Amino acid sequence: MRAEETGHQAGPGYRAGPGYRAEVSRAEAGLGLTAFIGLRVEGHSRATSEQIEHALTAIPAVVSCYVTSGSDDFMVEVAARDLADYERVLLDQILAIPAVTQARTTFAIRTVLSRGPVPLTHWH
């Protein structure tokens, strides 16, 4: 989709090709709180995992999700406005997923490095 089609103006030298994506800082978007939530689930099976993955990826505040080894089954990164917003996401959305039995949260104090996608030069 071209910038003009979304109601945005393309700047000088603007070119967008396949795979283009715009990035906005979380702080500028009003998402000042980053939480990493370790989830434990019951009923370990492919079907259960797929149901949980589907539910988590449908939550807009979830910005990354991993299946993990160790004491937690999933690690979820959430971007929220504040603690009240985080609490709403946790209680109303994440813990509402039937197979999720436990959540442990660690809050980021500040971001030291956040590279996003790995650049193609990583493999050279």
C-alpha positions as a printed NumPy array, in Angstrom:
array([[  0.   ,   0.   ,   0.   ],
       [  1.378,   3.412,  -0.892],
       [  1.657,   6.173,   1.713],
       [ -0.885,   8.266,  -0.167],
       [ -3.431,   5.433,   0.095],
       [ -3.194,   5.483,   3.895],
       [ -3.632,   9.25 ,   4.1  ],
       [  0.054,   9.894,   4.817],
       [  2.385,  12.02 ,   2.768],
       [  5.517,  10.462,   1.387],
       [  8.636,  12.456,   2.187],
       [ 11.401,  13.425,  -0.235],
       [ 13.257,  10.397,  -1.509],
       [ 10.558,   8.112,  -0.162],
       [ 10.616,   4.662,  -1.718],
       [  8.862,   1.648,  -0.369],
       [  9.299,  -1.806,  -1.733],
       [  8.355,  -5.294,  -0.693],
       [  8.891,  -5.869,   3.01 ],
       [  8.759,  -2.174,   3.885],
       [  7.581,  -1.364,   7.386],
       [  7.417,   1.836,   9.349],
       [  8.837,   1.896,  12.86 ],
       [  7.715,   4.226,  15.625],
       [  9.391,   4.308,  19.013],
       [  7.303,   2.899,  21.824],
       [  7.776,   6.066,  23.883],
       [  6.502,   8.219,  21.015],
       [  3.495,   5.892,  20.694],
       [  2.738,   6.306,  24.406],
       [  3.861,   2.776,  25.288],
       [  6.308,   3.492,  28.078],
       [  6.109,   0.148,  29.868],
       [  7.742,  -3.051,  28.604],
       [  6.967,  -6.299,  30.396],
       [  8.352,  -9.787,  29.838],
       [  5.855, -12.402,  30.986],
       [  6.801, -16.029,  31.529],
       [  3.752, -18.243,  31.107],
       [  3.157, -21.769,  32.321],
       [  0.46 , -23.834,  30.688],
       [ -1.328, -27.121,  31.308],
       [ -2.   , -29.794,  28.755],
       [  1.224, -29.794,  26.753],
       [  0.29 , -30.771,  23.229],
       [  0.632, -29.321,  19.751],
       [ -3.082, -28.429,  19.711],
       [ -2.843, -26.609,  23.053],
       [  0.287, -24.769,  21.949],
       [ -1.375, -23.672,  18.706],
       [ -4.445, -22.409,  20.596],
       [ -2.271, -20.397,  22.98 ],
       [ -0.135, -19.034,  20.141],
       [ -3.243, -17.989,  18.219],
       [ -4.711, -16.253,  21.291],
       [ -1.452, -14.441,  22.149],
       [ -0.788, -13.223,  18.611],
       [ -4.305, -11.735,  18.521],
       [ -3.489,  -9.411,  21.453],
       [ -2.192,  -6.097,  20.047],
       [ -0.065,  -5.374,  23.151],
       [  1.938,  -8.577,  22.597],
       [  4.948,  -7.523,  20.523],
       [  6.869, -10.811,  20.668],
       [  6.179, -14.348,  21.793],
       [  8.475, -17.353,  22.161],
       [  8.021, -21.   ,  23.061],
       [ 10.72 , -21.633,  25.655],
       [ 12.437, -24.358,  27.611],
       [ 13.007, -24.229,  31.342],
       [ 10.475, -23.288,  33.992],
       [  8.238, -21.306,  31.608],
       [  6.509, -22.607,  28.501],
       [  6.14 , -19.236,  26.747],
       [  7.905, -15.879,  27.038],
       [  5.759, -12.935,  25.982],
       [  6.859,  -9.337,  25.531],
       [  4.129,  -6.757,  26.12 ],
       [  4.241,  -3.031,  25.343],
       [  1.772,  -1.099,  27.509],
       [  1.006,   2.523,  28.33 ],
       [  1.347,   2.103,  32.089],
       [  0.741,  -0.356,  34.933],
       [ -3.035,  -0.071,  34.655],
       [ -2.861,  -0.884,  30.936],
       [ -0.525,  -3.82 ,  31.67 ],
       [ -2.896,  -5.125,  34.352],
       [ -5.807,  -5.   ,  31.89 ],
       [ -3.826,  -6.942,  29.265],
       [ -2.664,  -9.524,  31.799],
       [ -5.952, -10.127,  33.604],
       [ -8.45 ,  -9.623,  30.784],
       [ -6.553, -11.12 ,  27.881],
       [ -3.526, -13.265,  28.746],
       [ -4.835, -15.004,  31.871],
       [ -8.2  , -15.449,  30.117],
       [ -6.547, -17.988,  27.798],
       [ -7.88 , -21.305,  29.176],
       [ -4.633, -23.335,  29.28 ],
       [ -2.534, -20.572,  30.895],
       [ -2.115, -21.444,  34.572],
       [  0.586, -19.057,  35.76 ],
       [  2.244, -15.796,  34.758],
       [  5.432, -14.249,  36.131],
       [  6.353, -10.741,  35.02 ],
       [  9.648,  -8.895,  34.801],
       [  9.507,  -5.195,  33.912],
       [ 12.177,  -3.495,  31.824],
       [ 13.732,  -0.506,  33.56 ],
       [ 15.284,   0.801,  30.342],
       [ 16.224,  -0.534,  26.935],
       [ 19.936,  -0.92 ,  26.298],
       [ 19.64 ,  -2.459,  22.822],
       [ 16.697,  -3.301,  20.614],
       [ 17.8  ,  -4.106,  17.075],
       [ 14.578,  -5.443,  15.62 ],
       [ 14.958,  -7.695,  12.581],
       [ 18.414,  -9.136,  11.94 ],
       [ 20.064,  -7.302,   9.014],
       [ 21.166,  -9.307,   5.994],
       [ 24.789,  -8.369,   6.743],
       [ 24.553, -10.578,   9.855],
       [ 25.368, -13.641,   7.737],
       [ 28.368, -12.206,   5.9  ]])
